[in-house]
Amino acid sequence: MRITPAPARAGLAFGAGLLSATGFQPLGAWPLTLLAFAGVLLLLRTAPSLRAALATGWLFGFGQFVLGLNWIATAFTYQAAMPAWLGWIAVVLLSIYLAVYPALAAGIAWRWGRRDRLSLTLALAAAWIVTEWLRATMFTGFAWNPVGVVLLPSSLSETSALVGTYGLSGIVVLLGGLLLFVLSADGWRKGAAVPLLALVAINLRPPPAPPTDIRVHVVQPNIGQAEKWQRGFEARNRARHVALSGQPDGRPRLLLWPEAAVPDFLEEEPAVRRELARLLGPGDLLLTGGSALEWDIPTGRVAGARNSVFALTPDARLIGRYDKAHLVPYGEYLPMRPILSAIGLSRLAPGDLDFWAGPGPRTLMLPGFGPVGLQICYEIIFSGQVVEPGARPRFIFNPSNDAWFGSWGPPQHLAQARLRAIEEGLPVVRATPTGISAVIDPRGRLVRTVPGGVAGVIQLNVPAARQPTPFAQAGNILPFLFALVLAGLTVVSRRRAG
C-alpha cells in the first residue's frame, strides 16, 4: 500500500475535517461528511505508525471543530470588556482540545483494525461512539455537533431512538466506510453497494402525530443581544413580549417566553408578577425565563443566582421553578474567577454574579396542562440527560437565547434539539429571542418555526408524544452496546483477514 508523505497527509486530514463540518447546519451538505470520513479512513489505512494515525485523527478533528464552532467567535463581539479577536483564539484553543477525542478514536481504530478496510471501519465506528460520549462528559462536557446530526434529512436519523445520538454517529462512520468501498470497488461489487448507500437519501416517516389538548403560544420578540441588557431598553423589550403574547380568548393556553425574557427577579418583585399576570386568562399559564437570587443567610447578601424558568398563574402566583443544571463555562460562570478576572477576563454574558447549577432535569406538573419537561438553552444538546427519571413529560420546553451565536449557532442548536425529540419520542418546543423558535414533533420533524431575525409567534396544539422509545427507557447504555457489537465484529473481521 502506498504511504502518503507526512506533510501531504496532514493537509489531507485537516481538509477532510473541514469538509466534514459542511454537513452540519446551516450548510447541511451531509454527503460531504460521508466523503470526509471515507477520506480519513483511507488515510488511516495507509498510516505507517500509531503516531501518524493519532495525528491524522487530531488534524481531522481540529478541522471539523474550527469550522463547525466558528459561531463561538461571534459571542465575544457582545462583550465590550474583551477584544473581539479573542473569540477566534477561543475557537482555536477549544478545537485543539476537542480534537483529542477524534485522535483517540483514530488511534484505537488503527491499533485494532488496520489489517483490512472492513476491520478499520468497524473499529473506528466503535471507537467514535465511545470517544464522542467522552467528549460530551469530560470536564463538564461539550456535546455540540455530534456527527450523527448530519443524518437528520434521512430516515436513518430515526435509529437514534434505538442507539442514541452517539450510536447514530457510529452509523455515519460506517457509511463513510461504505462510500470508500463504492469509490474503490469495481464491477458487480460496486453495483451491489451503491443501492445501500442510496438508502441514506430516503426520508420516509410515519404520518404526523395527532395534536394534544395542550395549546401553546410561543413568543419570539426579536430582541438582539446588544439590546437585551442595554439600559433604557427594558420597557421597550417588555412591550414587545406583551404585544406578541396576544389576548386571552377563553381557551386555556400555555404562554411560552424565551430564556431570560424577564430581567427582573420575579420571586423578589410581586409588582412585576402582577403586571405579567394581566396577560393571562383564567385557564392560562406563563412559562418564562428569568433569574432567581441565592442569598447568604448569615450576611443577608446575595451570593449567587440561578438561570431559571418560572411558572406564573393568572393570580400572580409562582407555582414552579426550574433551575438550569448544565451551565456554560465562561458564559454563565467564570471558572477560577480570582485568577482570570485579575488578568482582565470576564463572563461573556453581562453581570458579576456567577450562576449556580440546578439539580438536573425536572418535570413540572402544570395544572390544566399536565407534566412538562424543562431544559434551558445549551442543556438540550446532552443526549440521555434531558428527562427526569420516572417523570416522563408530555413535551419538553427548551427556552433559549441564541442571539449571540451568530448565523451558524442557532440552526445547529435546533438540529440537536430535533435529535433529542427522536431519541426520547417527545415533542420539543423552543422559544428564543431572535430565532429559531420551533415546535418539533416526536420524530424530529419541524411542525412550525419562526425563522431567525424576525418577530413572530407560534400558536398550535402540541403533537402527542410517542410511547417511550428504547433509548428513552435504557439511555446511553444502548450506544455502548452498539459499540460493543461493532468491536466484536472487528475481531471477527481481523481473524478472517488473517
N, C-alpha and C positions, 0 to 999 in steps of 0.2 A: 504494500500500500504506500502511496506517495505522501511524504511528510511535508506540510506547508511550512516555509520558513517562519521563524518566530515573529518578526515584525508584521508580516502579512497575516499571520494567524490572529495577532492581537487586533489588527484593524478589522478583520472579518468578524471576529467575535463581538467587538464593540458595535459594528454596523448592524449585526444581527439583533443585538439588543435594542438599538434604536428602531429597527424595523418592527420588532415585536410590540413596541409601545404604540404603534399606529392602530393596533386592534382595539385599544381602549377608546372610550368616548373622549372627545367628541368626533374623532375620525371614524372609528368603527370599522377599520379595514381588517377584519378578522382573518381573511385568507393570508394576509401578510404575516400575521402572528404565527400561523401554522408553518409558513415558509421559513420564518426565522428559526423556529425550533428544528425544522429539518436541517437547516444550516448548522446550528450549534451541535446537533447530533453527528453530522459529518465531521466537524472539527474535532469532536471528542473521539470519534472513531480513529482518527489519524494522529491523535495526541501522542507524542513519544514518551511522556512520563506523567506521573501523578501531578507533579508541579505544573506542567503545561496544561493539564486538564483543569486544575483549580484556577489557573489564570484565565483560561477560556471561560469558565463559568462566571468568574468575577467580572470580567470585562463585558460579558453578555448582560449580567445583572446591572452593572453600572450604566450601560447604555439605556436599558429599559427604564430604570428609575429616574435618571437625569432628565429624560424627555417626558415620561409619564407624570412626574411630580413637578413639572415646571410651574404649576399654579401656586406652589408654596412661595415662590419669589414674589408673587403679587401681594401676598399677605403683608409683607414688610413695607409696602408703599402706604399702608394705613397707619403706620406707627412713626410719628414725627420724631420721636426720641432716638431713632436708629436710622442710618442711611439705607436707601432702597437697595443699593448694590449688595448689601449684606444678605439680602434674600437669595441671590444666586449662590453665594458662598454656602448658605444653609442648605440649598438643594444639593450642591455637590457633596458637602460633608455627610448629609443624610444618605445620599446614594452610595458613597464609599462604604458606609456601614451596612446598608441593606443588601449590597451586592455580595456580602459574605455568605448569605443563605443560598443563592444560586451557585456560588462557588463550592459550597459544601455538597450540594446535590450533584454537581458535575464530578467532583472528586469521588464520591461514593459510586456513581454510575460507572466511571472509568475503572475503578478498582474491581468492581464485581461484574461488569458487563461488557468489557472491551473485546471479548473474544469474537463476537459477531454482532451484526446490526440489530437483530431482534433482542438479544440479551441486553444490549446497551439501552435500547428504547424502553424496555420493561424496567430496567434498573433506574433510569433517570425519572420515569414516571413515578415509581415508588418513592424515590428519594425526594422528588419535588413536593409530593404531598406532605411528607414529614417536615421538610425544611420550611415550607410555606406556613405550616401551622406554627413552627418555632418562631418565625418572623412575626406572627400575629400575637405571640405570647411573651417573648423575652423582653425584659426592661420596659414593662407596661404594654408592649406590643405595638406594631404598626401594620395593620392588616390591609392597607389601602391597595387597590388594584391587584387582587389575585388573578392570575392569568385565566382562570376559568370563566371570568366575567365576559370575555370576548365571545363566548358561545351563546349569549342571550338571544341573538337573532335566530338561533337554531332550536329545534325541538330537543336537541341533546341537553339543553340547559335544564330540562325537567329532571335529568338524572341527579341533579343536586338534591332533590327530595329524598334520594336514596343514599348517595355517597357524600353529600355535602359539597360545599364550595371547594374545599381542598381536594376532594376526590375529582371534582369537575376539572380542576387544574391538571390533575394527572391524566385525564382524558385528552386535554389539549396536547400534552407531550406525546401521547400515543398517536394522535392524529398527525403530529409533526413527523413521527417515525413512519407512518403510513404514506405520507406525502413524499418522504425521501425514497421510499421503496418504489412509488409510482414514477418518480423522476429518474430513477436509476435502473428500473426493470425494463425488460424487452418483451415483445410478443404477447403471448396469451397471459403471462403473469401480470403485466400492466393492465391488460383488458379486464382481468378479474378484480383488480384492486381499485380501479377508477370508480366503479359504482359505489363501493363502500365509502370512498371519500366524498362522493357526491351527496350522500345522505346527510352530510353536515349542513348543507344549504336548505334542507327541508324544514319548514316550520308549520307543522300540523299539530294543533292542540284541541282539546275538547271545547265544547261551546262555553261561553262566558257563564260565570256563576250567577245564580239569581240574586237579586238585591235583598238585603235585610230590612228591618224596620228602623235602622239607625240612620237618621238623616243628618249629614254633616254640612257645615258651611265653612269652607276653608278660605282664609283671608291671606292674600299676598299684596302688601301695601306698596311694594317697590320703593323701599327706603334703603338707600345705599349705606355702606359702612361709614363713609365720610360724613353723612348727615345724621346717622343714628345717635352719636354721642356728642354732637356739637351743641353748645349752649345756645338757647333761644329757639331750638327746633322741636322741643318737647311737645308743645301744644299742637304744632302742625302735624307731627308724627302721630300723635294720639288721634287727631281729627281724621287722618287717613284710615286708620284702623276702624274707627267708629263709622265712617261713611261707607266702607266696604262691608261692614257687618250687617247692613240691612235692618229691616224691622221685623219683629215677631209677627207671625201670621196665624197663630193658634195651634200649629202643629209642632210638637217637640223637635228641637234641633240642637245639635252639638256644635257650638261655635268654636272654631279652632284657629288660634293665633300662633305666630311663629315663636321660635326661641328668643328669649329676652325682649319680647314685644313690649312689656311694661317695665320701664326703668325704675319705677317706684318699688319700695319694699311693701308688698301687699299685706303681709302679716302685721306690719307696724303702722299702716295708714288706712284706717277704716273709711275715710272720706273718698279715697281713690276706689276702694271696693264698691262703695255705694254708687259712684259715678259709672263704673263699668256694669254694675248690676242693672242699670236702667236700659241696657241694650237687650236684656233677656226677657222673654215671655215666660208665662207660668211653668211650662214644662222644659224650658231651655237650660243648658249649662254652658259655661265658658271654660275651655282649657287653654291657658295662656302661659307662655314662657315668661319667667321673671327671676328675681333673686331673693334668697332668704338669708337673713343675717344669723350668724352664730356668735353668741355672747360668752365672754369670760365672766363667770358668775362672781368670783371673789372681787374683781376690779370693776365690774359693771361696764367694761369696754367691749367694743366689737372685736372679735378675734379672727373671724373669717366669714366666708359667705358660701352659699350653695347656688349652683346653676339649676334652677328648678322649673317644674310645671305645676301650676295651681289649678284646682277645680273650684269654680265660683258659681254659687247658686243665685237665683233671681232676688233673694232676700239678703244678698251681700255676705253670705257665709262661705268660708273656705272649708270644703268637705274632703279635701285630699291634696297631698303634695308628693311629687316625685322629685328626688334629687339625683342629678346626673352622677353616675358611678365611674365611668371611664373618661377621665379628664385629659385634656390635650396639654402635654408639656410645652411650656413657653407660650401657650395660648391662654390657658386658664390658670396656670400657676407657673412660677419661676423656680425650677429646681436650684438648689444651692443658692438661694436668694442672697445671703450676705456677701458671697463671693462675686456672683455675676452682676448684682446691682452696683457693686463697688467699681466695676470696670465699664459701667455705662449700659449694660444690657437690661432690658425690661420685658414684661409680657407684651405679646402682640396685641392683645385686647386691652382697652383702656382700664385703668383702675389700679389701686395699690394693694387691695385685698386679694389674697390668693383664694381660689375656690377650694372647698373641701369636697372629697368624694363621698357619694352616697353608698348605700349598702349593696346595690346591684339591681338587676331587672325587677320591676314591680308591676303588678296589675292592680289598677284602681277599680273598685266597684262603684259605678256611677248610677244613681237612681234613675230609672227610666231607660237606661242605655245598656246596662249590664257591665261585664268586665272589659276593661280597655287597657292594653299594654302601653307602656311608655318607654321610649328610647330617644334621648336628646342628641341631635346632630350626629357627631362622629361615632357615637355608640353603635349605630346601626350597621357599621362595617364589620363587626366582630361576629363571625359565624358561630352559632351554637351558644351565644351569650345574650340573647335578646328577649327571652321569655322567662318569667318567674316559674321555677319548677312547681308543678302541681297547681298552677293557677293560669290555665290557658285562656287568653282573652278572645274576644270576638274579632278584634283587629288591633294593629299596633299603630299608635300615633307617634310620628317622628318629626317634632318641630325642630327646625334647623336654622342656622344663619350661614348661608353660603355666599354672602355678599362680598366677602374678602378672598374668595377662592378663584378669582379670575374667570376666564372663559372655559377652562378645561375642568376645573374642580367640580362645579355643580352637576354636569352630566355624568361624571364619573361617580359622584356620590349617589345620584339617582339610580345608576345601574347597579350599585352594590345593594341598595335598598330593595331592588327588584329581586336580587338573589335571595335576600332574607325571606321575602314573601314566598318564593318557590320552596325553599328549604322547610319552612315552618308550616306551609299550607295556610297562611294567614294573609288577609289584605293588609296593606300598609298605606297610611295616609300621611303625606308630608305637607307641612306649611313652612314656607321660607319667606324672608323679607323681599328678596329680589328674584326668586326662582332658582330652581324649577320646583314648584309645588305640584303635587300629583296625588291621585288615587290609583293604587296598584292592586290588581286582583290577586288571588292566592296562587295563580300560576305565573306571576311576574309580568302580566300584560298591563300596559298603561290604559286605564279606563278614561281618565281625564287629566289634563295637565294645564298649568298656566306657565307659559314659556318665560325664560329669563328676561329681565329688563322691562317688564310691564306690570301694571297693577291689575289685579283681577280676583275673581272668586271662583270656587268650585262648589256647586250645590248638587248633591245627589245622595242616594241611599247607598251605603257601603255594601260591596258584594259580600256574599256569605263565605265563611271560611270553609276549607276542606276538612275532612277527617284528618286527625293528626298523621303526618307523614312518618315514614320510618325514621327520617332524620330528626323530626320533632320529638320522637319517643326515645331515641338512643343517642342522639347528639354526635359529637366528633369521634366516638368510638368507631363509627361506620367508615369514615375515610381511612382510619388507621387499619381496619380490617381489609379494606380495598388495597392499601399499600402492602399489607402482608401477603395478599394473594398475588400481587404483581411481583413481590420479592420471590415467592415460591416459584412462579413461572420463570423468573430469571434463572434460578438454579437449574430448573429442568432444561431450559434453552441452552445454558452453558454446557451441560452434560452432553446434550445432543450434538453441540458444535465441536465436542471433543476437547 
